[in-house]
Amino acid sequence: MNRLLIIGASGHGKVIADIAVKCGYKDIVFLDDNENVKECAGFPVVGKVADATNMEDDKIVAIGNAEIREKIQSKLSNLVTLIHPNAVVSRRVEIGEGTVIMAGAVINSDVIIGKGCIINTCASVDHDCKIEDFVHVSVGAHVAGTASIGRNTWVGAGATVSNNVSICGHCMIGAGAVVINNLAKPGTYVGIPVRMMKRGHE
């Protein structure tokens, strides 16, 4: 296999490194702009984020902030998708480049997942959902069938999105929140059921 370049030497990067090892990568390095960080998850930090555009390695962006992840990923080639061997992914799922599916995640039939997404530990996405680019479905969050989640939206840890619900782009759904109706305006939503706490930007 090629060398894997992980952009972002953080806790999220450590988890991605573990997945990469389980997927067969043996040669792994990191890039990060913090000059004080010399290694991550036992692998060396060999340069800064900007260096990635000049490197021909396989690449994945390990940065939680969706806007930053999108900005970096849009400049890169040779992006890979990583799926933990202990994730359960239907044979009828489309997954975009730069997306990571973590341990214990379940993705059921006829789901479309865009570029640069994070389906985190023990999260689930049920049948016929559409997850647009740079969405993060956090640890233990659940998206029920035939839901759609817009670009750059973050679904917090333990949150639940009910079936047939549509969430627009650029939303933040708080930890443990429950979404039972469509969300048409960007913003931060919390509670059971959710209410808008803060208006967002398109």
N, C-alpha and C positions, 0 to 999 in steps of 0.2 A: 504494500500500500504506500501511497505518497505520504509525505510528512503533513501533519495537521497543524495549522496555525489557528490558535484560539485568541480572539481579540477581546481583551478584558480579563485581567488577573484578579478575580474577585471570588466571593463565595459561589456565585453562579457559575463562574468559570471552572471552579473545582468540580462541580457536579457534572458539567459538560465533559471535563477531562476523564472522569470515571466512565461516563457513557462511551466516550471515544475508545478507551482501552477495551471495554467489553465488545465494542464493534470491530476490534482487530487492529486499531492504530497502535503502533509501538513507538513511533517517532513523533513526539508532540512538543510544541513550543508555544509560548505566549507572547503577545505584544501588549504593552500598557504604558500610559503616559506618566505614571508615577515612578520617577527614577529611583525611589527607595525600595521598590518591589523588585526583587531579584529572582524569585521563583514563586510558583503557584502549584499546589497539589503535587509537589515533587518534580515539576518540570520547569525548565529555565525560561525567564523573560529575556528575549533576545533583541528587543527594539521597541519603538513607539508605534502607536496606532497608524500613523501616516505611512509607515514603512510597508504596510500590507499591500498597497496598490502596486508595488514594484516586485512583489514576491509571487512565485508561481505555485506555491503550496496549495493543498486543500485548505479551505477557510470556513470558520463559523464565528459569528459575533456573539460574545457572551456578555452582553450588557443589558440590564433589566429595563432601563428607560427606553420606551418604544421609539421616541423621536430620535434619540441618539443612535439607537440600533438601526433605524431606517436610513439615517444620514450616512452612516459608515457603510452599511451593506450595499447601498446603491452605487458605490464606487468600486465594488469588488467583483472579481471573477473567481471561478473555481470554488463556488460556494457548495457546501455539502449539507445534507439533512441527516440528523442523527436520531436514531430510535433505540431506546434502551431495550435490551433483549427481554426484559420482564414487563414491557408494555404489551397490551393486547390491542392490535390494530387490525381491523377488518381488511379483507382482500379488496374491498371496494371503497378505498379511501384515496383521495388525491392530496398530496402534501407538497407545498412549495419549498423552494430552495432556502437554506439557512434556518429552517425550522428545527426545533429540538422537541422530542417526545420523551418524557422522563419516566423513571421506574414506577410501575403500578398504574400508569395511565391506561384508560380504556377509551378506544375510539371505534364506534360502531359503524355499520354499513352506510355507504353513500354520503359520507362526510367530505366536504372540501375544506382544506386548511391552506391558507395563503402562505406567502413568503415571510420569513423572519419571525415566525410565531413561537411561543413557548407554551407547551401543554405540560404543566408542571406535575410534580410527584402526586400520584393517586388522584389526579383530576380525571373527569370523564366528559366525553362529548358523544351524545347519542345520535341515533340515525338521522340522516337527511339534514344535518346542520351545515351552515356555511360560516366559516371563521375567516374573516378577511385578513389582509396582510398586517403583520406586526401586532397581533393580538396576544395578550398573555392571559391564559387561564391558570390561575394560581393553584397552589397546593390544596388538594382536597376540594376544589370547586367542581360543580356539576352543571353541565349544560344539557337540558332535556331535548328530546327530539324535535326536529324541524324548526329549531331556533336559528337566528342569524345574528352575528356579532360584527359590528363595523370596525373598520381600520383603526389601529392604534388604541383600541380599548383594553382596559385592564380589569379583569374579573378577580376580585380579591379572594384571599384564602377562605375556603369553606363557604363561599357564596353559592347560591343556586339560581339558575336561570330556567324558568318554567318553559314547558313546550310551547311551540308556535309563537314565541316572543321574538321581536326584532329590536336590537339595540343599535343605535347609530354609532358612528365613529367618534373617537376622542372622548370616551366616557371612562370614569373610574367608578367601579362598583365596590363598595366597602366590604371588608371581611365579614363573613357571616350574613350578608344581605340576601334578600330574596326578591327577585325580579319576576313579577307576574303579569305586567303589562308592557306594551311597547314603550321604548324610550327614544324620543325623536329629537331631543336637544342635547348637545354635548354638555357634560358636567360631571360633578361628583355626586354619587347617589349612595345613600346609606339607609339601613333599617329594614324592618320586616312588616309590610312590604316596603320597597325602597321609596324614598322621597328625595328630591334634589336638595342637596346641601349647599352646592356652589355651582354657579353657571360656568361652563367651560367655553372653549373657543373652537371654531371649526378647523 
